[in-house]
């Protein structure tokens, strides 16, 4: 049966058209590639960017509700700083503690039931549960907040206290969540080098000052970076570049790859940073040109590299030398 209905959802009038069966909402798995996760929701999620006054960065939310006069609301918040991420263990712990206190304090009639530290999908996290009220009605808030990519992700569920399916809903919601690689999204205006070399960096990445004569462009996003290197010598080819990387002792692999209508030499290298006790992984896409080797590189911490690999590959696929 297909019906049109009006719902008062957490103080907001929502007009929705949906198919409803007697047994309840239709849960489906949704892939949110722009933020790098898949999750099961009871209805198609709506995405919006929330304002962050007096703070840098962004907070995007994906929300889904159950079709009911007193619905449950399922939300995933993705918070990304613009300039300074949260990476140190002590800073993560402090953020998680303050995060829970703030949510309970700002909720109507908020009262914490429980919270515990855990590791969620390999990342430091906190699980919480608290009572609160929505338009005077008692609700339960449950969720998990975890730290990733220098920011945080929060899985949140609000359900009426009297709903007998609350725990089943929460279990289904949390267990369905999985991390996947982040998809490449191109910036609106491509970068154009004075020599006619162009590529489209990822959306929302910040352009940085070039550090040397070989760097035609440099873009960053917290710990990850993209560089465009141009040899400027027609005799210096990708073969020379590969030999140089091999001689450094940091080369992990080399292969030929096809991106669109162009073939690149793809090199994977590593670099240890003892000061911060971490290892960086860099992918290098090299193509020969009349300017010699042109290389687009993408760098991220080893543990998070696979999450950003599609962004680096997508960027390399836009590289053109005229």
VMD Tcl script that draws the C-alpha trace (Angstrom):
set ca {
  {0.00 0.00 0.00}
  {1.40 3.41 -0.96}
  {0.24 6.35 1.16}
  {1.18 9.97 1.71}
  {1.50 11.07 5.30}
  {2.64 13.89 7.55}
  {5.00 13.24 10.43}
  {6.22 15.47 13.22}
  {9.83 14.33 13.43}
  {11.80 15.84 16.30}
  {10.14 19.21 15.92}
  {10.27 19.29 12.10}
  {7.28 18.72 9.83}
  {8.18 16.11 7.24}
  {5.92 15.20 4.32}
  {6.83 11.76 3.06}
  {5.57 9.27 0.54}
  {6.51 5.68 1.26}
  {5.43 2.09 0.96}
  {4.44 0.63 4.34}
  {3.80 -2.97 5.19}
  {2.26 -4.33 8.35}
  {5.54 -5.88 9.49}
  {7.33 -2.51 9.63}
  {10.03 -0.58 7.77}
  {12.11 -2.03 4.97}
  {15.76 -1.99 6.05}
  {18.28 -1.76 3.23}
  {22.05 -1.46 2.98}
  {23.24 1.90 1.63}
  {26.72 2.69 0.34}
  {27.87 6.24 1.20}
  {31.05 6.41 -0.85}
  {31.72 10.13 -0.36}
  {32.26 9.49 3.37}
  {33.53 5.92 3.08}
  {30.98 3.62 4.73}
  {28.06 1.29 4.18}
  {25.18 0.94 6.65}
  {21.66 -0.41 6.92}
  {18.84 2.15 7.27}
  {15.05 1.66 7.57}
  {14.42 4.30 4.86}
  {16.51 6.18 2.25}
  {18.89 8.52 4.12}
  {18.81 12.27 3.65}
  {22.16 14.06 3.62}
  {22.85 17.61 4.80}
  {25.82 19.74 5.79}
  {25.45 21.23 9.27}
  {26.86 24.68 10.09}
  {29.79 24.89 12.49}
  {29.93 28.48 13.79}
  {33.36 29.74 14.88}
  {34.97 26.42 13.93}
  {36.78 25.18 10.87}
  {35.94 21.98 9.10}
  {32.65 20.34 8.22}
  {29.95 18.18 9.78}
  {27.80 16.14 7.42}
  {24.85 14.07 8.63}
  {22.99 11.20 6.98}
  {19.57 10.61 8.56}
  {16.85 8.00 8.21}
  {13.57 7.63 10.09}
  {11.09 4.80 10.60}
  {7.61 5.48 9.16}
  {5.63 6.02 12.36}
  {3.83 8.78 14.22}
  {6.54 8.43 16.88}
  {9.51 7.38 14.78}
  {13.00 6.23 15.55}
  {15.72 8.34 13.97}
  {19.02 6.88 12.76}
  {21.87 9.29 12.02}
  {25.49 9.12 11.02}
  {27.52 12.27 11.61}
  {30.86 12.69 9.83}
  {33.04 15.44 11.30}
  {36.16 16.58 9.44}
  {38.47 19.38 10.62}
  {39.90 21.59 7.88}
  {43.36 22.41 9.25}
  {44.19 20.51 12.44}
  {43.02 16.96 12.99}
  {42.82 14.93 16.18}
  {45.50 12.23 16.06}
  {47.18 11.88 19.47}
  {45.73 9.23 21.81}
  {45.31 11.68 24.68}
  {43.52 14.17 22.41}
  {41.18 11.46 21.15}
  {40.32 10.39 24.70}
  {39.65 13.98 25.72}
  {37.45 14.57 22.68}
  {35.36 11.43 23.25}
  {34.81 12.27 26.94}
  {33.79 15.86 26.20}
  {31.64 14.71 23.29}
  {29.39 12.55 25.49}
  {29.10 15.21 28.19}
  {28.07 17.81 25.62}
  {25.36 15.61 24.06}
  {23.78 14.76 27.41}
  {24.00 18.34 28.67}
  {22.29 19.80 25.59}
  {19.53 17.17 25.37}
  {16.16 17.96 26.92}
  {16.10 16.16 30.28}
  {19.32 14.35 29.36}
  {20.48 11.73 31.85}
  {23.40 9.39 31.10}
  {22.65 5.70 31.58}
  {26.00 4.25 30.53}
  {29.17 4.81 28.52}
  {32.18 2.63 27.81}
  {35.37 2.80 25.81}
  {35.92 0.25 23.05}
  {37.54 -0.28 19.69}
  {35.06 0.00 16.84}
  {36.09 -1.07 13.33}
  {39.69 -0.87 14.49}
  {39.39 2.72 15.77}
  {39.24 4.22 19.30}
  {35.60 4.75 20.25}
  {33.04 5.28 22.98}
  {29.59 3.69 23.23}
  {26.87 5.60 25.07}
  {23.24 5.47 26.14}
  {21.19 8.22 27.73}
  {17.57 9.18 28.47}
  {16.10 12.41 27.14}
  {12.82 13.87 25.92}
  {11.56 14.89 22.47}
  {8.58 17.25 22.50}
  {7.94 16.12 26.06}
  {7.98 12.40 25.21}
  {10.60 10.03 26.73}
  {13.25 8.79 24.30}
  {16.39 6.66 24.45}
  {19.55 7.82 22.69}
  {22.16 5.21 21.88}
  {25.24 5.36 19.74}
  {28.94 4.92 19.10}
  {31.40 7.70 18.32}
  {34.79 6.75 16.90}
  {37.85 8.67 15.74}
  {39.07 8.34 12.16}
  {40.85 10.37 9.45}
  {41.70 13.07 12.02}
  {38.00 13.63 12.72}
  {35.11 11.57 14.06}
  {32.10 9.52 12.98}
  {29.04 9.13 15.22}
  {26.38 6.46 14.78}
  {23.27 7.70 16.59}
  {19.82 6.25 17.26}
  {16.89 7.97 18.95}
  {13.86 5.79 19.74}
  {10.79 6.21 21.94}
  {11.41 4.59 25.32}
  {8.26 2.47 24.92}
  {9.34 1.02 21.55}
  {9.87 -2.74 22.15}
  {12.17 -3.02 19.10}
  {14.73 -0.44 20.28}
  {17.53 -2.87 21.08}
  {16.93 -4.93 17.94}
  {17.03 -1.74 15.86}
  {20.27 -0.61 17.49}
  {21.97 -3.99 17.04}
  {20.99 -4.13 13.38}
  {22.12 -0.55 12.76}
  {25.52 -0.88 14.45}
  {26.41 -4.33 13.12}
  {25.62 -3.30 9.55}
  {28.13 -0.43 9.56}
  {31.34 -1.07 7.63}
  {34.14 1.18 6.41}
  {34.88 1.31 2.68}
  {37.31 3.35 0.56}
  {36.39 7.01 0.13}
  {35.32 7.90 -3.40}
  {37.08 10.56 -5.45}
  {35.11 13.79 -5.95}
  {36.70 16.34 -8.26}
  {37.00 20.02 -7.47}
  {34.94 22.30 -9.72}
  {37.88 24.11 -11.34}
  {40.91 22.00 -12.42}
  {44.48 23.03 -11.68}
  {46.28 24.29 -14.79}
  {50.07 24.53 -14.92}
  {51.73 27.25 -17.02}
  {53.03 24.49 -19.33}
  {49.54 23.21 -20.02}
  {49.61 20.33 -17.52}
  {46.20 19.94 -15.87}
  {44.51 17.76 -13.26}
  {41.52 17.99 -10.93}
  {42.44 17.75 -7.22}
  {39.85 16.32 -4.80}
  {37.06 18.57 -3.62}
  {37.74 20.50 -0.39}
  {41.51 19.88 -0.42}
  {43.68 22.92 0.30}
  {46.31 24.17 -2.11}
  {49.74 24.66 -0.52}
  {52.86 26.54 -1.53}
  {55.23 24.51 -3.74}
  {58.37 23.48 -1.83}
  {60.84 23.11 -4.71}
  {61.30 23.61 -8.44}
  {60.05 20.09 -9.29}
  {56.70 20.63 -7.56}
  {54.18 22.09 -9.97}
  {51.37 21.79 -7.40}
  {50.72 20.58 -3.87}
  {47.38 19.98 -2.15}
  {46.69 18.69 1.37}
  {43.88 17.38 3.55}
  {45.13 16.93 7.13}
  {47.70 14.08 7.08}
  {47.22 13.25 3.40}
  {48.73 15.10 0.46}
  {48.87 15.15 -3.32}
  {51.76 16.52 -5.36}
  {52.35 17.09 -9.06}
  {56.03 16.69 -9.98}
  {57.45 17.65 -13.37}
  {61.03 16.70 -14.30}
  {61.45 19.59 -16.71}
  {63.99 17.53 -18.69}
  {62.76 15.50 -21.66}
  {65.61 13.00 -21.18}
  {64.45 12.09 -17.65}
  {61.75 9.43 -18.13}
  {59.56 7.28 -15.90}
  {62.17 4.54 -16.29}
  {64.76 6.84 -14.72}
  {62.32 7.75 -11.97}
  {61.61 4.09 -11.19}
  {65.36 3.33 -11.03}
  {65.81 6.22 -8.62}
  {63.01 5.02 -6.35}
  {64.40 1.49 -6.35}
  {67.85 2.77 -5.40}
  {66.33 4.57 -2.40}
  {65.37 1.22 -0.84}
  {61.79 2.42 -0.27}
  {60.12 0.93 -3.34}
  {57.42 -1.63 -2.45}
  {56.03 -2.39 -5.92}
  {55.88 -1.17 -9.52}
  {53.35 -1.94 -12.24}
  {51.79 -0.58 -15.43}
  {48.20 0.65 -15.02}
  {45.61 2.03 -17.43}
  {43.57 5.00 -16.22}
  {41.08 6.08 -18.85}
  {42.91 6.47 -22.14}
  {46.36 6.82 -20.58}
  {48.92 4.33 -19.30}
  {50.96 5.09 -16.20}
  {53.76 3.45 -14.27}
  {52.40 3.01 -10.75}
  {54.98 2.93 -7.95}
  {54.30 2.26 -4.28}
  {56.88 3.51 -1.76}
  {57.07 3.94 2.01}
  {58.72 6.43 4.34}
  {59.26 6.02 8.08}
  {58.81 9.09 10.30}
  {60.55 8.18 13.59}
  {59.56 11.44 15.30}
  {55.88 10.47 15.16}
  {56.42 6.69 15.14}
  {54.49 6.17 11.92}
  {55.01 4.98 8.37}
  {53.71 6.85 5.33}
  {52.65 5.12 2.12}
  {52.92 6.98 -1.19}
  {51.51 6.01 -4.57}
  {53.17 7.58 -7.61}
  {51.57 7.67 -11.05}
  {54.21 8.48 -13.69}
  {53.66 9.34 -17.36}
  {56.23 10.38 -19.97}
  {55.85 13.73 -21.73}
  {57.82 16.33 -23.65}
  {58.70 17.76 -20.22}
  {60.13 14.42 -19.14}
  {58.52 12.36 -16.39}
  {55.33 13.85 -14.94}
  {54.39 12.26 -11.62}
  {51.24 12.62 -9.54}
  {51.76 11.37 -5.99}
  {49.38 10.66 -3.12}
  {50.56 10.15 0.46}
  {48.78 8.98 3.62}
  {49.59 7.11 6.82}
  {50.04 3.40 6.12}
  {47.10 2.34 8.32}
  {44.68 4.64 6.48}
  {46.12 4.51 2.98}
  {43.63 1.96 1.59}
  {40.80 4.26 2.67}
  {42.12 7.06 0.42}
  {43.57 5.01 -2.48}
  {40.56 5.66 -4.76}
  {40.93 9.41 -4.21}
  {44.56 9.29 -5.35}
  {43.76 7.08 -8.34}
  {40.81 9.21 -9.37}
  {42.96 12.34 -9.25}
  {45.69 10.69 -11.35}
  {43.10 9.72 -13.94}
  {42.39 13.42 -14.62}
  {46.05 14.23 -15.37}
  {46.59 15.62 -18.90}
  {49.74 16.96 -20.54}
  {49.00 19.10 -23.60}
}
mol new
graphics top color blue
foreach p $ca { graphics top sphere $p radius 0.5 }
foreach p [lrange $ca 0 end-1] q [lrange $ca 1 end] { graphics top cylinder $p $q radius 0.2 }
display resetview
